Amino acid sequence: MKYHDPVLLDQAIEGLNITADGTYVDVTFGGGGHSKEILKRLKTGRLIAFDKDADAVENSITQDQFQLVTQDFKEMGNWLEENDIGPIDGVLADLGISSHQIDSPDRGFSIRYNSDLDMRMDTREGLSAMDVINGFPENELARIFAEYGELRGSYKMARLIIAARKINKIEKVDDLKSTIKSITPKAGENKFLAKVFQALRIAVNDELSALRQLLQTSGEVMKSGARLVIISYHSLEDRLVKRYVERGGFDSEMVKDIYGNPQLIFKSINKKPIMADAEEVARNRRARSAKMRIAEKI
Ligand SMILES: C[S@@+](CC[C@H](N)C(=O)[O-])C[C@H]1O[C@@H](n2cnc3c(N)ncnc32)[C@H](O)[C@@H]1O
Protein backbone atom coordinates (compact mmCIF):
# COMPACT_ATOMS: atom_id res chain seq x y z
CA MET A 1 0.00 0.00 0.00
CA LYS A 2 1.20 3.51 -0.82
CA TYR A 3 2.66 5.28 2.24
CA HIS A 4 1.16 8.69 1.47
CA ASP A 5 0.01 10.84 -1.43
CA PRO A 6 1.32 14.39 -0.98
CA VAL A 7 -1.36 17.08 -0.81
CA LEU A 8 -1.10 20.46 -2.59
CA LEU A 9 2.32 19.40 -3.85
CA ASP A 10 2.85 21.93 -6.68
CA GLN A 11 1.36 24.78 -4.69
CA ALA A 12 3.55 24.03 -1.65
CA ILE A 13 6.73 23.87 -3.74
CA GLU A 14 5.84 27.09 -5.53
CA GLY A 15 5.04 28.71 -2.17
CA LEU A 16 8.49 27.87 -0.81
CA ASN A 17 10.13 29.88 -3.61
CA ILE A 18 13.16 27.56 -3.57
CA THR A 19 16.68 28.76 -4.38
CA ALA A 20 19.14 26.07 -5.49
CA ASP A 21 21.68 26.88 -2.79
CA GLY A 22 19.23 27.33 0.09
CA THR A 23 18.72 25.40 3.32
CA TYR A 24 15.21 24.05 3.78
CA VAL A 25 13.39 22.12 6.48
CA ASP A 26 10.46 19.78 5.82
CA VAL A 27 9.20 19.20 9.36
CA THR A 28 6.68 16.47 8.42
CA PHE A 29 8.56 14.07 6.17
CA GLY A 30 6.04 11.17 6.11
CA GLY A 31 6.34 9.43 2.75
CA GLY A 32 8.75 12.11 1.53
CA GLY A 33 6.50 13.34 -1.28
CA HIS A 34 7.19 17.02 -0.62
CA SER A 35 10.83 16.42 0.31
CA LYS A 36 11.59 14.72 -3.02
CA GLU A 37 10.25 17.71 -4.94
CA ILE A 38 12.27 20.14 -2.83
CA LEU A 39 15.43 18.10 -3.43
CA LYS A 40 14.89 18.19 -7.21
CA ARG A 41 15.21 21.97 -7.05
CA LEU A 42 18.41 22.07 -4.98
CA LYS A 43 21.98 22.11 -6.32
CA THR A 44 24.34 23.11 -3.53
CA GLY A 45 21.52 23.57 -1.03
CA ARG A 46 20.38 21.10 1.62
CA LEU A 47 17.20 19.70 3.08
CA ILE A 48 16.67 18.62 6.68
CA ALA A 49 13.48 16.66 7.37
CA PHE A 50 11.80 15.77 10.65
CA ASP A 51 9.34 12.99 11.46
CA LYS A 52 8.78 11.55 14.90
CA ASP A 53 7.26 8.34 13.53
CA ALA A 54 10.06 5.81 13.15
CA ASP A 55 8.09 4.18 10.28
CA ALA A 56 8.96 7.19 8.10
CA VAL A 57 12.59 6.07 8.05
CA GLU A 58 11.70 3.46 5.42
CA ASN A 59 11.11 6.37 3.01
CA SER A 60 14.39 8.14 3.75
CA ILE A 61 16.28 9.45 0.75
CA THR A 62 19.93 8.60 0.16
CA GLN A 63 21.32 11.82 -1.16
CA ASP A 64 24.15 13.91 0.31
CA GLN A 65 22.02 17.00 0.62
CA PHE A 66 19.37 15.20 2.68
CA GLN A 67 19.11 14.28 6.34
CA LEU A 68 16.12 12.81 8.20
CA VAL A 69 15.78 13.49 11.92
CA THR A 70 13.39 11.19 13.80
CA GLN A 71 12.42 13.76 16.41
CA ASP A 72 9.44 15.95 17.14
CA PHE A 73 9.55 19.15 15.11
CA LYS A 74 9.27 20.98 18.43
CA GLU A 75 12.99 20.23 18.59
CA MET A 76 13.80 21.94 15.28
CA GLY A 77 15.39 25.02 16.88
CA ASN A 78 17.59 23.03 19.26
CA TRP A 79 18.59 20.55 16.59
CA LEU A 80 19.58 23.23 14.09
CA GLU A 81 21.58 25.05 16.75
CA GLU A 82 23.36 21.90 17.94
CA ASN A 83 24.26 21.08 14.36
CA ASP A 84 25.27 24.62 13.57
CA ILE A 85 22.80 24.93 10.68
CA GLY A 86 21.06 28.13 9.69
CA PRO A 87 19.65 30.59 8.96
CA ILE A 88 16.96 28.73 7.05
CA ASP A 89 15.53 29.64 3.62
CA GLY A 90 12.20 27.89 3.99
CA VAL A 91 10.13 25.68 6.29
CA LEU A 92 7.36 23.36 5.16
CA ALA A 93 4.84 21.68 7.48
CA ASP A 94 2.17 19.30 6.20
CA LEU A 95 0.45 18.68 9.52
CA GLY A 96 -1.46 15.76 10.99
CA ILE A 97 -1.13 12.10 10.20
CA SER A 98 -0.14 10.25 7.04
CA SER A 99 -2.26 7.75 5.13
CA HIS A 100 0.18 5.11 6.34
CA GLN A 101 -0.62 5.92 9.95
CA ILE A 102 -4.40 5.99 9.53
CA ASP A 103 -4.38 2.85 7.36
CA SER A 104 -2.18 0.84 9.75
CA PRO A 105 -4.51 -1.63 11.47
CA ASP A 106 -2.45 -1.71 14.68
CA ARG A 107 -1.86 2.00 15.39
CA GLY A 108 -5.29 2.92 16.75
CA PHE A 109 -5.80 6.02 14.58
CA SER A 110 -8.71 4.61 12.61
CA ILE A 111 -12.26 3.78 13.63
CA ARG A 112 -12.15 0.95 11.05
CA TYR A 113 -9.87 -1.43 12.96
CA ASN A 114 -10.35 -2.86 16.44
CA SER A 115 -6.79 -2.28 17.54
CA ASP A 116 -5.35 -1.11 20.86
CA LEU A 117 -6.11 2.55 21.56
CA ASP A 118 -2.61 3.84 20.88
CA MET A 119 -2.64 6.85 18.48
CA ARG A 120 0.92 7.90 19.22
CA MET A 121 2.86 9.13 16.18
CA ASP A 122 6.02 8.41 18.14
CA THR A 123 5.52 4.95 19.61
CA ARG A 124 8.84 5.20 21.49
CA GLU A 125 7.48 7.46 24.21
CA GLY A 126 4.58 9.35 25.73
CA LEU A 127 1.04 8.58 26.77
CA SER A 128 -1.17 6.52 24.46
CA ALA A 129 -4.89 7.12 23.89
CA MET A 130 -5.44 4.17 26.25
CA ASP A 131 -3.56 6.04 29.00
CA VAL A 132 -5.57 9.20 28.34
CA ILE A 133 -8.95 7.43 28.27
CA ASN A 134 -8.25 5.37 31.39
CA GLY A 135 -6.29 7.91 33.39
CA PHE A 136 -7.42 11.47 32.74
CA PRO A 137 -9.98 13.09 35.06
CA GLU A 138 -13.49 13.84 33.87
CA ASN A 139 -13.03 17.57 33.30
CA GLU A 140 -9.85 17.05 31.29
CA LEU A 141 -11.50 14.43 29.06
CA ALA A 142 -14.47 16.75 28.55
CA ARG A 143 -12.14 19.61 27.62
CA ILE A 144 -10.36 17.44 25.06
CA PHE A 145 -13.63 16.41 23.38
CA ALA A 146 -15.06 19.94 23.41
CA GLU A 147 -11.92 21.80 22.40
CA TYR A 148 -10.16 19.41 20.03
CA GLY A 149 -13.19 17.57 18.65
CA GLU A 150 -15.54 20.57 18.75
CA LEU A 151 -18.13 18.11 20.08
CA ARG A 152 -21.26 18.90 22.02
CA GLY A 153 -22.14 16.67 25.00
CA SER A 154 -18.48 16.42 25.95
CA TYR A 155 -19.20 16.11 29.71
CA LYS A 156 -21.70 13.34 29.09
CA MET A 157 -19.09 11.51 27.03
CA ALA A 158 -16.48 11.94 29.74
CA ARG A 159 -18.91 10.64 32.39
CA LEU A 160 -19.70 7.55 30.29
CA ILE A 161 -15.97 6.84 29.98
CA ILE A 162 -15.35 7.29 33.72
CA ALA A 163 -18.25 4.94 34.56
CA ALA A 164 -17.13 2.27 32.06
CA ARG A 165 -13.47 2.31 33.09
CA LYS A 166 -14.41 1.67 36.73
CA ILE A 167 -15.68 -1.73 35.57
CA ASN A 168 -13.16 -2.63 32.86
CA LYS A 169 -10.14 -0.93 31.31
CA ILE A 170 -11.04 0.62 27.92
CA GLU A 171 -8.35 -0.92 25.75
CA LYS A 172 -9.60 -1.33 22.22
CA VAL A 173 -11.18 0.88 19.58
CA ASP A 174 -14.41 -1.11 19.87
CA ASP A 175 -14.42 -0.74 23.68
CA LEU A 176 -14.44 3.02 23.24
CA LYS A 177 -17.10 2.89 20.53
CA SER A 178 -19.41 0.79 22.72
CA THR A 179 -18.76 3.00 25.77
CA ILE A 180 -20.08 6.07 23.94
CA LYS A 181 -22.69 4.25 21.85
CA SER A 182 -25.67 5.76 23.71
CA ILE A 183 -24.63 9.29 22.64
CA THR A 184 -23.39 8.39 19.14
CA PRO A 185 -25.91 9.63 16.55
CA LYS A 186 -27.23 6.91 14.24
CA ALA A 187 -27.09 9.25 11.28
CA GLY A 188 -23.54 10.49 10.86
CA GLU A 189 -22.01 7.90 13.18
CA ASN A 190 -18.66 7.86 11.35
CA LYS A 191 -18.39 11.63 11.29
CA PHE A 192 -19.07 11.79 15.03
CA LEU A 193 -16.55 9.06 15.82
CA ALA A 194 -13.98 10.68 13.54
CA LYS A 195 -14.27 13.83 15.69
CA VAL A 196 -13.86 11.82 18.90
CA PHE A 197 -10.76 10.17 17.45
CA GLN A 198 -9.40 13.47 16.16
CA ALA A 199 -9.76 14.97 19.63
CA LEU A 200 -7.91 12.11 21.28
CA ARG A 201 -5.17 12.13 18.65
CA ILE A 202 -4.56 15.85 19.11
CA ALA A 203 -4.30 15.35 22.88
CA VAL A 204 -2.09 12.25 22.69
CA ASN A 205 0.38 13.92 20.33
CA ASP A 206 0.13 17.36 21.89
CA GLU A 207 -0.38 18.63 18.36
CA LEU A 208 -1.40 22.21 19.02
CA SER A 209 1.46 23.00 21.36
CA ALA A 210 3.87 21.45 18.82
CA LEU A 211 2.43 23.77 16.17
CA ARG A 212 2.73 26.83 18.43
CA GLN A 213 6.34 25.95 19.13
CA LEU A 214 7.00 25.41 15.41
CA LEU A 215 5.60 28.82 14.49
CA GLN A 216 7.68 30.58 17.13
CA THR A 217 10.88 28.70 16.29
CA SER A 218 10.42 29.21 12.54
CA GLY A 219 10.37 32.95 13.13
CA GLU A 220 13.68 32.64 14.96
CA VAL A 221 15.57 30.37 12.55
CA MET A 222 14.40 31.75 9.21
CA LYS A 223 16.13 34.42 7.11
CA SER A 224 14.33 37.59 6.23
CA GLY A 225 12.42 36.88 3.00
CA ALA A 226 12.31 33.10 3.69
CA ARG A 227 9.00 31.31 3.22
CA LEU A 228 6.94 29.35 5.73
CA VAL A 229 4.39 27.02 4.13
CA ILE A 230 1.89 25.26 6.37
CA ILE A 231 -0.80 22.81 5.29
CA SER A 232 -3.37 22.12 7.98
CA TYR A 233 -6.36 19.80 8.12
CA HIS A 234 -8.63 21.24 10.76
CA SER A 235 -9.74 24.67 11.83
CA LEU A 236 -7.89 24.62 15.17
CA GLU A 237 -4.55 24.39 13.37
CA ASP A 238 -5.47 26.83 10.63
CA ARG A 239 -6.62 29.39 13.20
CA LEU A 240 -3.28 29.21 15.04
CA VAL A 241 -1.32 29.69 11.82
CA LYS A 242 -3.52 32.57 10.64
CA ARG A 243 -3.29 34.34 14.02
CA TYR A 244 0.43 33.96 14.34
CA VAL A 245 1.05 35.30 10.85
CA GLU A 246 -1.47 38.14 10.96
CA ARG A 247 -1.07 39.22 14.59
CA GLY A 248 2.43 38.14 15.59
CA GLY A 249 1.14 35.96 18.44
CA PHE A 250 -1.64 33.60 19.51
CA ASP A 251 -3.91 36.08 21.30
CA SER A 252 -6.82 37.87 19.68
CA GLU A 253 -4.95 41.18 19.92
CA MET A 254 -2.13 42.10 17.56
CA VAL A 255 1.30 42.18 19.22
CA LYS A 256 2.51 45.82 19.37
CA ASP A 257 5.55 47.64 20.72
CA ILE A 258 5.29 50.38 23.36
CA TYR A 259 4.60 52.98 20.64
CA GLY A 260 1.70 50.94 19.27
CA ASN A 261 3.50 49.70 16.15
CA PRO A 262 2.60 46.14 15.10
CA GLN A 263 5.36 43.66 15.92
CA LEU A 264 4.86 41.18 13.14
CA ILE A 265 7.25 38.34 12.39
CA PHE A 266 5.72 37.23 9.10
CA LYS A 267 3.64 38.76 6.35
CA SER A 268 1.07 36.62 4.62
CA ILE A 269 1.53 35.88 0.97
CA ASN A 270 -1.99 34.51 0.54
CA LYS A 271 -4.73 36.25 2.51
CA LYS A 272 -7.12 33.35 1.90
CA PRO A 273 -5.91 29.79 2.43
CA ILE A 274 -5.10 27.80 -0.70
CA MET A 275 -7.24 24.69 -1.11
CA ALA A 276 -7.07 21.65 -3.38
CA ASP A 277 -9.03 21.80 -6.62
CA ALA A 278 -11.79 19.34 -7.52
CA GLU A 279 -9.44 17.18 -9.55
CA GLU A 280 -7.06 16.68 -6.59
CA VAL A 281 -9.91 16.03 -4.16
CA ALA A 282 -11.36 13.42 -6.53
CA ARG A 283 -7.95 11.71 -6.71
CA ASN A 284 -7.06 12.09 -3.02
CA ARG A 285 -9.84 12.43 -0.44
CA ARG A 286 -7.38 13.59 2.21
CA ALA A 287 -6.95 16.80 0.23
CA ARG A 288 -10.56 17.88 0.80
CA SER A 289 -9.91 19.49 4.19
CA ALA A 290 -6.43 20.85 3.43
CA LYS A 291 -5.78 24.56 3.85
CA MET A 292 -2.40 25.97 2.95
CA ARG A 293 -1.01 29.27 4.20
CA ILE A 294 2.17 30.85 2.92
CA ALA A 295 4.01 33.48 4.93
CA GLU A 296 7.24 35.38 4.44
CA LYS A 297 9.63 36.23 7.25
CA ILE A 298 9.85 39.99 7.59
C1 LIG B 1 0.54 14.50 6.54
S1 LIG B 1 1.96 13.58 6.88
C2 LIG B 1 3.18 14.32 5.83
C3 LIG B 1 3.24 13.72 4.48
C4 LIG B 1 4.38 14.21 3.64
N1 LIG B 1 4.28 15.61 3.36
C5 LIG B 1 4.43 13.42 2.34
O1 LIG B 1 4.42 14.04 1.26
O2 LIG B 1 4.51 12.21 2.40
C6 LIG B 1 2.47 14.16 8.44
C7 LIG B 1 3.70 13.50 8.99
O3 LIG B 1 4.23 14.35 9.98
C8 LIG B 1 4.59 13.62 11.11
N2 LIG B 1 4.41 14.51 12.25
C9 LIG B 1 3.26 15.08 12.68
N3 LIG B 1 3.48 15.84 13.75
C10 LIG B 1 4.81 15.79 14.01
C11 LIG B 1 5.66 16.39 14.98
N4 LIG B 1 5.19 17.19 15.94
N5 LIG B 1 6.98 16.13 14.91
C12 LIG B 1 7.48 15.32 13.94
N6 LIG B 1 6.73 14.71 13.02
C13 LIG B 1 5.40 14.94 13.04
C14 LIG B 1 3.68 12.42 11.13
O4 LIG B 1 4.30 11.34 11.80
C15 LIG B 1 3.46 12.16 9.64
O5 LIG B 1 4.36 11.21 9.15
The ligand as a MOL file (V3000), in Angstrom:
LIG
                    3D

  0  0  0     0  0            999 V3000
M  V30 BEGIN CTAB
M  V30 COUNTS 27 29 0 0 0
M  V30 BEGIN ATOM
M  V30 1 C 0.5390 14.4960 6.5430 0
M  V30 2 S 1.9640 13.5850 6.8760 0 CHG=1
M  V30 3 C 3.1790 14.3160 5.8330 0
M  V30 4 C 3.2450 13.7190 4.4840 0
M  V30 5 C 4.3750 14.2100 3.6380 0
M  V30 6 N 4.2770 15.6150 3.3560 0
M  V30 7 C 4.4280 13.4230 2.3430 0
M  V30 8 O 4.4170 14.0420 1.2600 0
M  V30 9 O 4.5090 12.2080 2.3970 0 CHG=-1
M  V30 10 C 2.4680 14.1640 8.4440 0
M  V30 11 C 3.6970 13.4970 8.9940 0
M  V30 12 O 4.2340 14.3550 9.9830 0
M  V30 13 C 4.5940 13.6190 11.1130 0
M  V30 14 N 4.4080 14.5130 12.2550 0
M  V30 15 C 3.2640 15.0800 12.6780 0
M  V30 16 N 3.4830 15.8450 13.7510 0
M  V30 17 C 4.8090 15.7860 14.0060 0
M  V30 18 C 5.6580 16.3880 14.9770 0
M  V30 19 N 5.1850 17.1870 15.9410 0
M  V30 20 N 6.9780 16.1290 14.9120 0
M  V30 21 C 7.4780 15.3190 13.9410 0
M  V30 22 N 6.7310 14.7080 13.0160 0
M  V30 23 C 5.4020 14.9400 13.0350 0
M  V30 24 C 3.6800 12.4180 11.1310 0
M  V30 25 O 4.3000 11.3410 11.7950 0
M  V30 26 C 3.4580 12.1560 9.6400 0
M  V30 27 O 4.3640 11.2100 9.1470 0
M  V30 END ATOM
M  V30 BEGIN BOND
M  V30 1 1 1 2
M  V30 2 1 2 3
M  V30 3 1 2 10
M  V30 4 1 3 4
M  V30 5 1 4 5
M  V30 6 1 5 6
M  V30 7 1 5 7
M  V30 8 2 7 8
M  V30 9 1 7 9
M  V30 10 1 10 11
M  V30 11 1 11 12
M  V30 12 1 11 26
M  V30 13 1 12 13
M  V30 14 1 13 14
M  V30 15 1 13 24
M  V30 16 1 14 15
M  V30 17 1 14 23
M  V30 18 2 15 16
M  V30 19 1 16 17
M  V30 20 1 17 18
M  V30 21 2 17 23
M  V30 22 1 18 19
M  V30 23 2 18 20
M  V30 24 1 20 21
M  V30 25 2 21 22
M  V30 26 1 22 23
M  V30 27 1 24 25
M  V30 28 1 24 26
M  V30 29 1 26 27
M  V30 END BOND
M  V30 END CTAB
M  END
